[in-house]
Amino acid sequence: MLNLTKLETVEIPLNKLTLWEDNVRTSGAEEGLDELIASICSVGLLQSLVVKKASRGTFIIGAGKRRFLALSQMAEKGDVKRSYAVPCRIAPDDADLTEISLAENVVRIDMSPQQEVIAWRRLVDEGKCIGDIAVRFGVSETIVHRRLAIARLSPALWTAYEGDLMTLEVLQAFTLTADHATQERVWNELPEWDRDNAGIVRRILLKEEIPATDKRVRFVGLDTYEAAGGLVTRDLFSEGEDGASVADPELLNRLVSEKLQTLATDAKADGWKWIDVQPQVDHQSLGKFRRIQPTPEPLPKKDAAKLQQKMAKLQEQAESDDSADQDALYDQIEGLQEQIETIENKQTATFDAETKAQCGTVVTIGPDGEPQLIAGLRTNPPPTSRKPPIPPPWSNR
């Protein structure tokens, strides 16, 4: 068997190296090249390529395909010269490249996830900043934060994960809290049938918090809540609103009330008889009111009226003039009808001053978190109680 460790290491220009067509790694070689390039830029090429002499001073690569692809991309971008000296070990002419390639890809032990994230944490402990680590390894800062959050988990959770008692998704869910005692308590109290459900872990850890998808949070705005000093818990392994929750319900409700009161003040100034602020409304709460519909504003005379007159003349011509081009006339009529419909769709409806003086408005939050005014509400009159008629004296006889 060939002992690669005893081969002499030499430096060969990058442009003298070529890929071996029969490399056992037939797929996946281009995955993660950005990270590999960043690593080479940061700490250099840590592992030599294994090559074999070919014709005319060139060498074919038996081990190190991904490293060669990374260096080739760097040469195309001008980060290194095409004559860059690549450390290589030259295998003898009778060496089996298939065996070398297979050993490179199979006979090795990758770091465990725990070993990897602990190594990242060690870089931070040594004074490396998040941004620097992200650049050096060619990853986003979000990925660095995720790996560091996992590295800070309780050792008991890592023991469960390494023992195949916990999935990676569940392990990630526990990063929602930094308290090791809480992490261990939740894990130990989980029924066996729920221990592979990351969603249940998230719900338990965030049971006192309000998700950012809640319409109250959307109504106030997450930025406004944070600006007021509110704490937001973010799930590093989720995207957007799905990964955020509000940790101060009391502050959120106060901000909701303040914004609704501002809307109520504006509605009161508009002339409504009464204003009722209700963050949550349903059909039952509105059932005691009779809804008055607004009056549509008349269509602009200069627009719709002229179009309607022109369309009427064309219709009259189409019905009376047999010699006219009927298709052309009806095409014009359809075009005018579309223009009128466009104007009508832009038509607004308003309440007159008399209706406002007799009715009120409920200020609330719409289903998607937008402000909503339910206007034109008039209290239904109470049902009249009618006494039964007094029967005549002879009715019981």
DRENDO-1510 file (C-alpha; in Angstrom, 1 decimal, always signed):
<recs>
REC; n; res; u; v; w
REC; 1; MET; +0.0; +0.0; +0.0 .
REC; 2; LEU; +1.2; +3.5; -0.9 .
REC; 3; ASN; +2.3; +5.6; +2.2 .
REC; 4; LEU; +1.4; +9.1; +1.2 .
REC; 5; THR; +3.1; +10.6; +4.3 .
REC; 6; LYS; +6.5; +9.5; +3.0 .
REC; 7; LEU; +6.1; +11.3; -0.4 .
REC; 8; GLU; +8.3; +14.3; -0.9 .
REC; 9; THR; +6.4; +17.6; -1.0 .
REC; 10; VAL; +7.3; +19.9; -3.9 .
REC; 11; GLU; +5.8; +23.1; -5.3 .
REC; 12; ILE; +4.2; +22.9; -8.7 .
REC; 13; PRO; +2.7; +25.9; -10.7 .
REC; 14; LEU; -1.1; +26.0; -10.7 .
REC; 15; ASN; -1.2; +26.1; -14.5 .
REC; 16; LYS; +0.7; +22.8; -14.7 .
REC; 17; LEU; -2.0; +20.9; -12.8 .
REC; 18; THR; -5.0; +19.2; -14.4 .
REC; 19; LEU; -7.9; +17.3; -13.1 .
REC; 20; TRP; -8.0; +13.5; -13.4 .
REC; 21; GLU; -11.2; +12.5; -15.2 .
REC; 22; ASP; -11.7; +9.3; -13.2 .
REC; 23; ASN; -11.7; +11.0; -9.7 .
REC; 24; VAL; -14.0; +9.0; -7.4 .
REC; 25; ARG; -15.6; +12.3; -6.3 .
REC; 26; THR; -18.1; +12.7; -9.2 .
REC; 27; SER; -20.4; +15.2; -7.5 .
REC; 28; GLY; -20.4; +17.7; -4.7 .
REC; 29; ALA; -16.9; +19.0; -5.4 .
REC; 30; GLU; -18.1; +22.6; -6.0 .
REC; 31; GLU; -20.2; +22.8; -2.9 .
REC; 32; GLY; -18.8; +25.1; -0.2 .
REC; 33; LEU; -16.0; +26.5; -2.4 .
REC; 34; ASP; -16.6; +30.0; -1.1 .
REC; 35; GLU; -15.8; +28.8; +2.4 .
REC; 36; LEU; -12.7; +27.0; +1.2 .
REC; 37; ILE; -11.5; +30.0; -0.8 .
REC; 38; ALA; -11.9; +32.2; +2.3 .
REC; 39; SER; -10.0; +29.7; +4.4 .
REC; 40; ILE; -7.1; +29.6; +1.8 .
REC; 41; CYS; -7.0; +33.4; +1.8 .
REC; 42; SER; -6.9; +33.5; +5.6 .
REC; 43; VAL; -4.5; +30.7; +6.6 .
REC; 44; GLY; -3.2; +29.4; +3.3 .
REC; 45; LEU; -3.5; +25.9; +1.8 .
REC; 46; LEU; -3.2; +23.6; +4.8 .
REC; 47; GLN; -3.1; +20.3; +2.9 .
REC; 48; SER; -1.0; +19.4; -0.1 .
REC; 49; LEU; -2.4; +17.9; -3.3 .
REC; 50; VAL; -1.4; +14.4; -4.4 .
REC; 51; VAL; -0.4; +14.3; -8.0 .
REC; 52; LYS; +1.1; +12.0; -10.6 .
REC; 53; LYS; +3.3; +13.0; -13.5 .
REC; 54; ALA; +1.7; +13.3; -16.9 .
REC; 55; SER; +3.0; +14.4; -20.3 .
REC; 56; ARG; +4.9; +17.5; -21.2 .
REC; 57; GLY; +5.7; +18.6; -17.7 .
REC; 58; THR; +2.0; +18.5; -16.4 .
REC; 59; PHE; +0.6; +16.6; -13.5 .
REC; 60; ILE; -2.8; +15.0; -12.9 .
REC; 61; ILE; -4.5; +15.4; -9.5 .
REC; 62; GLY; -5.4; +12.2; -7.6 .
REC; 63; ALA; -6.4; +13.9; -4.4 .
REC; 64; GLY; -7.3; +17.5; -3.8 .
REC; 65; LYS; -9.9; +18.2; -6.5 .
REC; 66; ARG; -11.8; +20.8; -4.4 .
REC; 67; ARG; -8.6; +22.6; -3.4 .
REC; 68; PHE; -7.6; +22.8; -7.1 .
REC; 69; LEU; -11.0; +24.2; -8.1 .
REC; 70; ALA; -10.8; +26.8; -5.3 .
REC; 71; LEU; -7.3; +27.9; -6.4 .
REC; 72; SER; -8.5; +28.0; -10.1 .
REC; 73; GLN; -11.4; +30.4; -9.1 .
REC; 74; MET; -9.0; +32.5; -7.2 .
REC; 75; ALA; -6.7; +32.7; -10.3 .
REC; 76; GLU; -9.7; +33.7; -12.5 .
REC; 77; LYS; -10.5; +36.6; -10.1 .
REC; 78; GLY; -6.9; +37.6; -10.0 .
REC; 79; ASP; -6.4; +36.8; -6.3 .
REC; 80; VAL; -3.5; +34.5; -7.2 .
REC; 81; LYS; -1.3; +34.2; -10.3 .
REC; 82; ARG; -1.8; +31.2; -12.6 .
REC; 83; SER; +1.8; +30.3; -11.8 .
REC; 84; TYR; +1.0; +30.2; -8.1 .
REC; 85; ALA; +3.2; +27.5; -6.4 .
REC; 86; VAL; +0.9; +24.8; -5.1 .
REC; 87; PRO; +2.4; +22.4; -2.5 .
REC; 88; CYS; +2.0; +18.8; -3.9 .
REC; 89; ARG; +3.2; +15.3; -3.2 .
REC; 90; ILE; +4.2; +13.4; -6.2 .
REC; 91; ALA; +3.1; +9.7; -6.3 .
REC; 92; PRO; +5.3; +7.2; -8.2 .
REC; 93; ASP; +4.4; +6.2; -11.8 .
REC; 94; ASP; +3.0; +2.8; -10.6 .
REC; 95; ALA; +0.7; +4.4; -8.0 .
REC; 96; ASP; -3.0; +3.6; -8.2 .
REC; 97; LEU; -4.8; +7.0; -8.5 .
REC; 98; THR; -8.2; +5.3; -7.7 .
REC; 99; GLU; -6.9; +4.1; -4.4 .
REC; 100; ILE; -5.4; +7.5; -3.6 .
REC; 101; SER; -8.7; +9.3; -4.5 .
REC; 102; LEU; -10.7; +6.8; -2.5 .
REC; 103; ALA; -8.5; +7.2; +0.6 .
REC; 104; GLU; -8.8; +11.0; +0.3 .
REC; 105; ASN; -12.6; +10.9; +0.4 .
REC; 106; VAL; -13.4; +7.9; +2.5 .
REC; 107; VAL; -10.6; +7.0; +4.9 .
REC; 108; ARG; -10.9; +10.1; +7.1 .
REC; 109; ILE; -12.9; +11.2; +10.2 .
REC; 110; ASP; -14.7; +14.5; +10.0 .
REC; 111; MET; -15.0; +16.7; +13.1 .
REC; 112; SER; -18.2; +16.2; +15.1 .
REC; 113; PRO; -20.7; +19.1; +15.1 .
REC; 114; GLN; -19.8; +19.8; +18.7 .
REC; 115; GLN; -16.1; +19.9; +18.0 .
REC; 116; GLU; -16.7; +22.3; +15.1 .
REC; 117; VAL; -18.9; +24.8; +17.0 .
REC; 118; ILE; -16.6; +24.7; +20.1 .
REC; 119; ALA; -13.7; +25.6; +17.8 .
REC; 120; TRP; -15.6; +28.6; +16.5 .
REC; 121; ARG; -16.4; +29.7; +20.0 .
REC; 122; ARG; -12.7; +29.4; +20.9 .
REC; 123; LEU; -11.9; +31.9; +18.1 .
REC; 124; VAL; -14.3; +34.4; +19.7 .
REC; 125; ASP; -12.8; +33.7; +23.2 .
REC; 126; GLU; -9.4; +34.5; +21.6 .
REC; 127; GLY; -10.7; +38.0; +20.6 .
REC; 128; LYS; -11.8; +37.4; +17.0 .
REC; 129; CYS; -14.9; +39.4; +16.2 .
REC; 130; ILE; -18.0; +37.9; +14.4 .
REC; 131; GLY; -17.4; +39.9; +11.2 .
REC; 132; ASP; -13.7; +38.8; +11.0 .
REC; 133; ILE; -14.6; +35.2; +11.5 .
REC; 134; ALA; -17.3; +35.4; +8.8 .
REC; 135; VAL; -14.8; +36.9; +6.3 .
REC; 136; ARG; -12.0; +34.4; +7.2 .
REC; 137; PHE; -14.3; +31.4; +6.6 .
REC; 138; GLY; -16.4; +32.8; +3.7 .
REC; 139; VAL; -19.7; +32.5; +5.5 .
REC; 140; SER; -22.4; +35.1; +6.6 .
REC; 141; GLU; -22.4; +36.5; +10.1 .
REC; 142; THR; -25.8; +34.8; +10.7 .
REC; 143; ILE; -24.1; +31.4; +10.3 .
REC; 144; VAL; -21.4; +32.4; +12.8 .
REC; 145; HIS; -24.0; +33.5; +15.3 .
REC; 146; ARG; -25.9; +30.3; +14.8 .
REC; 147; ARG; -22.9; +28.1; +15.4 .
REC; 148; LEU; -21.9; +30.1; +18.5 .
REC; 149; ALA; -25.4; +29.8; +19.9 .
REC; 150; ILE; -25.2; +26.1; +19.6 .
REC; 151; ALA; -21.7; +26.0; +21.2 .
REC; 152; ARG; -23.2; +27.7; +24.3 .
REC; 153; LEU; -25.8; +25.1; +24.9 .
REC; 154; SER; -25.8; +22.9; +28.0 .
REC; 155; PRO; -23.3; +20.0; +27.9 .
REC; 156; ALA; -26.2; +17.7; +28.9 .
REC; 157; LEU; -28.0; +18.6; +25.6 .
REC; 158; TRP; -24.9; +17.8; +23.6 .
REC; 159; THR; -24.6; +14.4; +25.4 .
REC; 160; ALA; -28.2; +13.7; +24.3 .
REC; 161; TYR; -27.5; +14.8; +20.8 .
REC; 162; GLU; -24.2; +12.8; +20.5 .
REC; 163; GLY; -26.1; +9.8; +21.8 .
REC; 164; ASP; -28.8; +10.1; +19.0 .
REC; 165; LEU; -31.4; +10.9; +21.6 .
REC; 166; MET; -32.0; +14.4; +20.1 .
REC; 167; THR; -32.2; +15.7; +16.5 .
REC; 168; LEU; -30.2; +18.6; +15.3 .
REC; 169; GLU; -33.4; +20.6; +14.8 .
REC; 170; VAL; -34.4; +20.1; +18.4 .
REC; 171; LEU; -30.9; +21.1; +19.5 .
REC; 172; GLN; -31.2; +24.3; +17.6 .
REC; 173; ALA; -34.6; +25.1; +19.2 .
REC; 174; PHE; -33.0; +25.2; +22.6 .
REC; 175; THR; -30.9; +28.2; +21.6 .
REC; 176; LEU; -33.9; +30.3; +22.3 .
REC; 177; THR; -32.8; +30.5; +25.9 .
REC; 178; ALA; -29.3; +30.8; +27.3 .
REC; 179; ASP; -30.1; +29.4; +30.7 .
REC; 180; HIS; -28.7; +25.9; +31.0 .
REC; 181; ALA; -31.0; +25.0; +33.9 .
REC; 182; THR; -34.1; +25.8; +31.8 .
REC; 183; GLN; -32.7; +23.9; +28.8 .
REC; 184; GLU; -32.1; +20.8; +30.9 .
REC; 185; ARG; -35.5; +21.1; +32.8 .
REC; 186; VAL; -37.5; +21.4; +29.5 .
REC; 187; TRP; -35.6; +18.4; +28.0 .
REC; 188; ASN; -36.0; +16.2; +31.0 .
REC; 189; GLU; -39.7; +17.0; +31.3 .
REC; 190; LEU; -40.5; +16.3; +27.6 .
REC; 191; PRO; -42.4; +13.1; +27.1 .
REC; 192; GLU; -40.5; +10.6; +25.0 .
REC; 193; TRP; -42.9; +11.0; +22.1 .
REC; 194; ASP; -42.3; +14.8; +21.9 .
REC; 195; ARG; -38.5; +14.7; +22.0 .
REC; 196; ASP; -38.2; +14.9; +18.2 .
REC; 197; ASN; -40.6; +17.9; +17.9 .
REC; 198; ALA; -38.7; +21.2; +17.7 .
REC; 199; GLY; -41.9; +23.1; +17.5 .
REC; 200; ILE; -43.0; +21.9; +21.0 .
REC; 201; VAL; -39.7; +22.9; +22.4 .
REC; 202; ARG; -40.1; +26.4; +20.9 .
REC; 203; ARG; -43.6; +26.8; +22.3 .
REC; 204; ILE; -42.5; +25.8; +25.8 .
REC; 205; LEU; -39.6; +28.2; +25.8 .
REC; 206; LEU; -41.7; +31.0; +24.4 .
REC; 207; LYS; -44.9; +30.4; +26.3 .
REC; 208; GLU; -45.0; +33.8; +27.9 .
REC; 209; GLU; -44.1; +35.7; +24.7 .
REC; 210; ILE; -46.1; +37.0; +21.7 .
REC; 211; PRO; -45.0; +36.0; +18.2 .
REC; 212; ALA; -44.1; +38.8; +15.8 .
REC; 213; THR; -46.8; +37.5; +13.4 .
REC; 214; ASP; -49.5; +38.6; +16.0 .
REC; 215; LYS; -51.6; +41.4; +14.5 .
REC; 216; ARG; -50.9; +43.6; +17.6 .
REC; 217; VAL; -47.2; +43.4; +16.9 .
REC; 218; ARG; -47.7; +44.2; +13.2 .
REC; 219; PHE; -50.0; +47.1; +14.2 .
REC; 220; VAL; -47.4; +48.7; +16.4 .
REC; 221; GLY; -44.4; +47.7; +14.4 .
REC; 222; LEU; -41.5; +45.6; +15.7 .
REC; 223; ASP; -39.1; +48.6; +15.3 .
REC; 224; THR; -41.3; +50.8; +17.3 .
REC; 225; TYR; -41.6; +48.2; +20.1 .
REC; 226; GLU; -37.8; +47.8; +20.2 .
REC; 227; ALA; -37.3; +51.6; +20.1 .
REC; 228; ALA; -39.5; +51.8; +23.2 .
REC; 229; GLY; -37.1; +49.5; +25.0 .
REC; 230; GLY; -39.0; +46.2; +24.3 .
REC; 231; LEU; -37.0; +42.9; +24.3 .
REC; 232; VAL; -37.3; +40.8; +21.2 .
REC; 233; THR; -36.4; +37.1; +21.2 .
REC; 234; ARG; -35.1; +35.9; +17.8 .
REC; 235; ASP; -34.8; +32.4; +16.7 .
REC; 236; LEU; -31.5; +32.3; +14.8 .
REC; 237; PHE; -32.6; +29.3; +12.8 .
REC; 238; SER; -35.8; +30.9; +11.4 .
REC; 239; GLU; -36.3; +33.7; +9.0 .
REC; 240; GLY; -38.1; +37.0; +9.3 .
REC; 241; GLU; -41.2; +37.4; +11.6 .
REC; 242; ASP; -41.4; +33.6; +12.0 .
REC; 243; GLY; -38.2; +33.8; +14.1 .
REC; 244; ALA; -39.1; +36.7; +16.4 .
REC; 245; SER; -41.3; +37.1; +19.4 .
REC; 246; VAL; -42.1; +39.9; +21.8 .
REC; 247; ALA; -41.0; +39.3; +25.4 .
REC; 248; ASP; -42.8; +42.3; +27.1 .
REC; 249; PRO; -46.6; +41.9; +26.6 .
REC; 250; GLU; -47.3; +44.8; +29.0 .
REC; 251; LEU; -45.3; +47.2; +26.9 .
REC; 252; LEU; -46.9; +45.9; +23.7 .
REC; 253; ASN; -50.4; +46.5; +25.0 .
REC; 254; ARG; -49.5; +50.0; +26.1 .
REC; 255; LEU; -48.2; +50.8; +22.7 .
REC; 256; VAL; -51.3; +49.4; +21.1 .
REC; 257; SER; -53.5; +51.4; +23.3 .
REC; 258; GLU; -51.6; +54.6; +22.6 .
REC; 259; LYS; -51.8; +54.2; +18.8 .
REC; 260; LEU; -55.5; +53.3; +19.0 .
REC; 261; GLN; -56.2; +56.4; +21.1 .
REC; 262; THR; -54.4; +58.6; +18.5 .
REC; 263; LEU; -56.6; +57.1; +15.8 .
REC; 264; ALA; -59.7; +57.7; +18.0 .
REC; 265; THR; -58.7; +61.4; +18.5 .
REC; 266; ASP; -58.5; +61.8; +14.7 .
REC; 267; ALA; -61.9; +60.1; +14.2 .
REC; 268; LYS; -63.5; +62.3; +16.9 .
REC; 269; ALA; -62.2; +65.4; +15.1 .
REC; 270; ASP; -63.9; +64.2; +12.0 .
REC; 271; GLY; -67.2; +64.8; +13.6 .
REC; 272; TRP; -68.5; +61.4; +14.8 .
REC; 273; LYS; -70.9; +61.4; +17.7 .
REC; 274; TRP; -69.0; +58.8; +19.7 .
REC; 275; ILE; -65.8; +56.7; +19.4 .
REC; 276; ASP; -65.3; +53.3; +20.8 .
REC; 277; VAL; -61.7; +51.8; +21.0 .
REC; 278; GLN; -61.7; +48.0; +20.8 .
REC; 279; PRO; -58.4; +46.2; +20.0 .
REC; 280; GLN; -60.5; +43.0; +19.3 .
REC; 281; VAL; -63.9; +43.0; +17.7 .
REC; 282; ASP; -66.2; +40.2; +16.5 .
REC; 283; HIS; -69.7; +39.9; +15.0 .
REC; 284; GLN; -71.2; +39.6; +18.5 .
REC; 285; SER; -69.8; +42.9; +19.7 .
REC; 286; LEU; -71.0; +44.6; +16.5 .
REC; 287; GLY; -74.4; +43.0; +16.7 .
REC; 288; LYS; -75.8; +45.7; +18.9 .
REC; 289; PHE; -75.3; +48.3; +16.1 .
REC; 290; ARG; -77.0; +49.0; +12.8 .
REC; 291; ARG; -74.5; +49.9; +10.1 .
REC; 292; ILE; -75.3; +52.9; +8.0 .
REC; 293; GLN; -73.6; +52.8; +4.5 .
REC; 294; PRO; -71.8; +55.8; +3.1 .
REC; 295; THR; -73.1; +57.7; +0.2 .
REC; 296; PRO; -71.1; +57.2; -3.1 .
REC; 297; GLU; -69.8; +60.5; -4.4 .
REC; 298; PRO; -71.1; +61.4; -7.9 .
REC; 299; LEU; -69.0; +60.6; -10.8 .
REC; 300; PRO; -66.9; +63.5; -12.2 .
REC; 301; LYS; -69.0; +65.2; -15.0 .
REC; 302; LYS; -66.0; +65.9; -17.1 .
REC; 303; ASP; -65.0; +62.3; -17.1 .
REC; 304; ALA; -67.7; +59.7; -16.8 .
REC; 305; ALA; -70.6; +61.9; -18.0 .
REC; 306; LYS; -68.9; +62.7; -21.3 .
REC; 307; LEU; -67.9; +59.1; -21.8 .
REC; 308; GLN; -71.5; +57.9; -21.2 .
REC; 309; GLN; -72.9; +60.5; -23.7 .
REC; 310; LYS; -70.4; +59.4; -26.3 .
REC; 311; MET; -71.2; +55.7; -25.7 .
REC; 312; ALA; -74.9; +56.4; -26.0 .
REC; 313; LYS; -74.4; +58.0; -29.4 .
REC; 314; LEU; -72.4; +55.1; -30.6 .
REC; 315; GLN; -75.0; +52.6; -29.5 .
REC; 316; GLU; -77.7; +54.6; -31.3 .
REC; 317; GLN; -75.7; +54.7; -34.5 .
REC; 318; ALA; -75.0; +50.9; -34.2 .
REC; 319; GLU; -78.8; +50.3; -33.9 .
REC; 320; SER; -79.9; +52.7; -36.7 .
REC; 321; ASP; -77.1; +52.8; -39.3 .
REC; 322; ASP; -77.0; +49.5; -41.2 .
REC; 323; SER; -74.2; +50.7; -43.4 .
REC; 324; ALA; -71.8; +51.4; -40.5 .
REC; 325; ASP; -69.0; +49.1; -39.5 .
REC; 326; GLN; -70.7; +47.3; -36.7 .
REC; 327; ASP; -67.5; +45.6; -35.4 .
REC; 328; ALA; -65.7; +48.9; -35.2 .
REC; 329; LEU; -68.6; +50.6; -33.4 .
REC; 330; TYR; -68.9; +47.9; -30.8 .
REC; 331; ASP; -65.1; +47.9; -30.2 .
REC; 332; GLN; -65.4; +51.6; -29.4 .
REC; 333; ILE; -68.4; +51.0; -27.2 .
REC; 334; GLU; -66.5; +48.3; -25.2 .
REC; 335; GLY; -63.5; +50.6; -24.9 .
REC; 336; LEU; -65.6; +53.4; -23.5 .
REC; 337; GLN; -67.3; +51.0; -21.1 .
REC; 338; GLU; -63.9; +49.9; -19.7 .
REC; 339; GLN; -63.0; +53.6; -19.2 .
REC; 340; ILE; -66.2; +54.2; -17.3 .
REC; 341; GLU; -65.7; +51.1; -15.1 .
REC; 342; THR; -62.2; +52.3; -14.3 .
REC; 343; ILE; -63.6; +55.7; -13.1 .
REC; 344; GLU; -66.3; +54.0; -11.1 .
REC; 345; ASN; -63.8; +51.7; -9.3 .
REC; 346; LYS; -62.0; +54.9; -8.2 .
REC; 347; GLN; -65.3; +56.3; -6.9 .
REC; 348; THR; -65.3; +56.9; -3.1 .
REC; 349; ALA; -68.1; +56.9; -0.6 .
REC; 350; THR; -68.4; +59.3; +2.3 .
REC; 351; PHE; -70.6; +60.0; +5.3 .
REC; 352; ASP; -72.4; +63.3; +5.4 .
REC; 353; ALA; -72.3; +65.6; +8.5 .
REC; 354; GLU; -75.8; +64.6; +9.7 .
REC; 355; THR; -74.9; +60.9; +9.7 .
REC; 356; LYS; -71.7; +61.5; +11.6 .
REC; 357; ALA; -73.7; +63.5; +14.2 .
REC; 358; GLN; -76.0; +60.5; +14.8 .
REC; 359; CYS; -73.5; +57.6; +14.5 .
REC; 360; GLY; -70.2; +56.5; +15.9 .
REC; 361; THR; -67.1; +54.6; +14.9 .
REC; 362; VAL; -65.2; +51.6; +16.4 .
REC; 363; VAL; -61.5; +52.0; +16.2 .
REC; 364; THR; -59.8; +48.6; +16.0 .
REC; 365; ILE; -57.0; +46.5; +14.5 .
REC; 366; GLY; -57.6; +44.7; +11.2 .
REC; 367; PRO; -56.8; +41.0; +10.6 .
REC; 368; ASP; -53.4; +41.8; +9.1 .
REC; 369; GLY; -52.5; +44.4; +11.7 .
REC; 370; GLU; -53.6; +47.4; +9.8 .
REC; 371; PRO; -55.6; +50.2; +11.5 .
REC; 372; GLN; -59.4; +49.8; +10.9 .
REC; 373; LEU; -62.3; +52.2; +11.4 .
REC; 374; ILE; -65.7; +50.6; +11.4 .
REC; 375; ALA; -67.8; +53.7; +10.8 .
REC; 376; GLY; -71.5; +54.5; +10.5 .
REC; 377; LEU; -72.7; +52.6; +13.6 .
REC; 378; ARG; -76.0; +53.5; +15.1 .
REC; 379; THR; -77.3; +51.8; +18.3 .
REC; 380; ASN; -80.3; +49.6; +17.6 .
REC; 381; PRO; -83.4; +50.7; +19.4 .
REC; 382; PRO; -84.4; +48.4; +22.3 .
REC; 383; PRO; -87.2; +46.0; +21.4 .
REC; 384; THR; -90.6; +47.3; +22.4 .
REC; 385; SER; -92.3; +45.3; +25.1 .
REC; 386; ARG; -96.0; +44.8; +24.3 .
REC; 387; LYS; -98.3; +43.8; +27.1 .
REC; 388; PRO; -100.7; +41.0; +26.3 .
REC; 389; PRO; -104.4; +42.2; +25.8 .
REC; 390; ILE; -106.7; +41.8; +28.7 .
REC; 391; PRO; -109.2; +39.1; +27.9 .
REC; 392; PRO; -112.9; +39.9; +28.1 .
REC; 393; PRO; -114.7; +38.6; +31.2 .
REC; 394; TRP; -116.6; +36.0; +29.2 .
REC; 395; SER; -113.5; +34.5; +27.6 .
REC; 396; ASN; -113.0; +31.9; +30.4 .
REC; 397; ARG; -116.6; +30.8; +30.4 .
</recs>
